[in-house]
Amino acid sequence: MAVCNEADVINLTGLLTSGGLSNETSDQFTQFICSRFDDISSNLSSHGLAVDNTFLLFSTYLVFSMQIGFAMLCAGSVRAKNAMNIMLTNVLDAAAGGISFYLFGFGFAFGRSGSNNGFIGNNIFALHRIPNSSNGFDFSFFLFQWAFAIAAAGITSGSIAERTQFVAYLTYSSFLTGFVYPVVAHWTWSVDGWLGAAATDNRLFGTGAIDFAGSGVVHMMGGIAGLWGAYIEGPRLGKYNKKGKPVTDMRGHNAALVVLGSFLLWFGWFGFNPGSYVKISTSFDGSKFQGNWTGVGRTAVTTTLAGCSAAITTLFIRRWITGHWNVTDVCNGLLGGFAAITSGCAVVEPWAALICGFVASWVLTGFNYLAAKVKYDDPLEAAQLHGGCGAWGLLFTGLFARQKYVFEAYGPGRGHGAFMGGGGKLLAAQVIEVLVILGWVTATMVPCFWLLKKFDLLRISPDDEMAGMDLTKHGGKAYYIEDETTTPQFRAPGGGVGQFLHLPAQHAVVGVQPREAARDEFVNVQL
């Protein structure tokens, strides 16, 4: 990058010549000074890239920590007999999703070549030619986007929990992260996409839709996929009777895990939303004090306030409806607020984030009421929370996005909120995003789940479902409590003292103490 332009060279040479140096000496000295400035500029640019990549990697680690939160939240929200199963699916969402996103997904989402198009990427599969200076892609950017892709798959797994075959998890997770999600990401976040404000030209309605960190791309998409999966499978056995009335309380077995998972997700969201700036060292035009670092901080604030507002609102809504202060409902409300603000987190004022969270709690409550009416069974309320609140977040952005913040995040030529003097173009683009995500996920995931069901690969057997998949599919329970593994002593035939020691699989191993043996010397007998 040249630091000294032609005018600078002429001025500096003239100054040296007027000081008594010859023209030749002045030219040589000018070239020397300019070369040193070029070296300094190059070093500063390299340091800026290092800072930005460090920021992106740190954000990636925060986003990936959300997988721990998903695992804990899912484990606490299902019954104890399926805890191991749901935690294993969370692990495999990350593992299977990692391979499919590496091979196909990243290329479909962000790949560029000589024949770019607005629908799907067509290059850099399996990280071919990465790092790529022309596109600005380094390995850190791939890792960041992978963490987003597996978050979408994790959302879907919650909707179909406690009744789904293992092969179905592997199939849908690979398909979702390798194809379905990347196409939506390309539409919205690629510079070639037809839908999003990130596009360099030919933006929808001249503005493009704003989905800064993925209320639609990640949350709504994962929620709608889960909606169709749970609908095609049907409710869990015992949830409703033949008349459609609920007969069994199937609430999660561990509220402590739900709270722990919610806090871990909250922590991870500080990488999810602020990290979507990708670069932190860029200053805003005309300011030496403010830059992307300011936007990162504001985004963390709006994320926090939306979640807090939704949690408090949900607390009183559920108190009004049920008469109880329910911690698991509050956690779901909190996450609903986060899912909603994710679209507009970088482009709205903090006071608007409070409105976002307040409305998100009512959206979640309304969709939960509707789900109960139509006998829809989602153990984690994932479709209602991520799908419903994600859709609200897109519409909220179309109403409250501030022009100044949109310019700082995206540049000139984009729209801003209808309530902020921006007219209706941005809101119209947001509505289009809601509709096309709903249509795309329906068109791809319904056949996927239908085919799995057609070939008996979707739902487990009734016997396995009643017994719990931990015992029938995963070799044992998630918890071995002393009261369950050591029962009171009994008298064995012949005068000995017996005691049940443990219950592996379907066999009881009994320790029998002969009359003459010491109390701690047991003979194992297989029954």
C-alpha positions, 0 to 999 in steps of 0.5 A: 500500500503506497503511503506517499502519493505524487503530491506528497513526493513533489512537496517533500522534494521541493522542500528538500531542494529549497533547503540546499540539497541537489535534485538527485539527493532530494529524490533519493531521500524522498524515496527513502522516507516514503519506503520507510512509511510503506513498511510502517503502514504494512506492519500496522495493517498486519497487526490490524489483521492479527487483532481482527482474527484474534477477536473472531477466534475468541468470538468463535470459542464463545459461540462454540461454548453454546453447545455446552449450554444446549447440551445442559438445557436439553438434558434438563428439559427431557426425562431422566431416562433419555438424558444420555441420548439427548447429550449424545445427539448434541455431541454429534450435531457438532461432529457430523455438522463439522464434517458436512460444513467443511466438505460442502456447507462453507462453499455453498454459503460463501464460495465465490468464483467467476460465475457467482450467483445470488442463490448458492455459492460454488467454490472453496469446498473442503477449504480449497484455496483458504486462506484467500486474500481476494475474499478476505477469508481465513481459517478463523472465518470458517470456524466462526461460521461452523459454530453458527451452523451447528447451533441451527442443528442443535435447535432442531434436535430439541424439538424431536427429542425422546422419540427419534432414532439415532440414524435420523439425527445423523442424517438430518444434521448432516443435511441441514449443516451441509446444504439447507442452512448454507443456502440461507446463509448465502442469501443473507450474508454473502456479498453475492446473496439476493436477500441480505443487506450484506450484498454489494449490489442488486439488493432486495428492494434496494436495501436488502434484509438485515439479519445481523447475527441470524434471528432468521438464518440460524434461529428461525431456520432451526426452529422451523426444521424442528417444527416439521420434524416433531409434526411428522413424528407425532407427540411422545407416547402418553402425552395425549390420550385418544381424545387429544387431551394431555394425560401425562406430565412430561416436564424435564427432570432437572431444573438445575441443568436448565438454568445452567444451560441457560446461563451458558447460552447467555455467555455464548451469545456475547460471541454470537451477536457482537462477534458477527462484526467479524472485525473489531479494529475498523474505525467509523468514518470521521471518528477517532474515538468510535469504531467497530469496537463501539458497535461490539459493545453496544451489541452486547448491551442490546443483547443483554437488555432484550434477554432481561426484558423477556425473562422478567416479562415471562416471569409475570406472565407465567405467574398470572397464568399458572399461579407459580414462579416457574424458573424453567419458563423464565429461562425459555423467555430469556432465550426467546429474547436473545433469539429475537434481538439477534437480527437487529442487535447491532442496529437498534438503540438499547431502549428498543431492545427492551421492547424487543424482549417484551414482545418476544415473551408474549410471542413465545407464550402465544405459540406455546398456547397454540401448540397445546391447542393443536397437540404439538409436542416439542419437549424444549419449545424449540420451534415456538422459541427459536422459530416464533421469536426469530421471526418476530426479531426480523420484523422488529428490525424492520421497525426499529433499525436506526439509520446511523447504526445501519450505516456503521454496520453495513455502509450506505444505501441500506434501509432503516426502520419504519418507526425510525423514519425509514419508510417501508422498504426494509420492513418489506425485505424483512417480511420476505426473509420470514416467508422465504426461510419458511418456504425453503426449510419446508421444501427441504426438511419435510421430504427429509423427515418424510423419507426417514419415516417412510423407511422406518428410520425416524421414530424408535419403537414403542417399547424403547420409547417407554423404557427410555433410550438410555437403557435400550440404546446407550447401555445404561442410565445417565445417573446411578443413584446409591438408593437405586443401586443398593437396596436393603439387605435380605435373608438368602436361603441357607441363612446367608445375608443378601444385597442387591449391588447393581443392575447392569442391563436387565440382570440383577447381580446379587451379593450373598454373604454366607453365614460364616463369612465376614460381612464385606465378603460377598459371592456374586450370583447371576440370576 
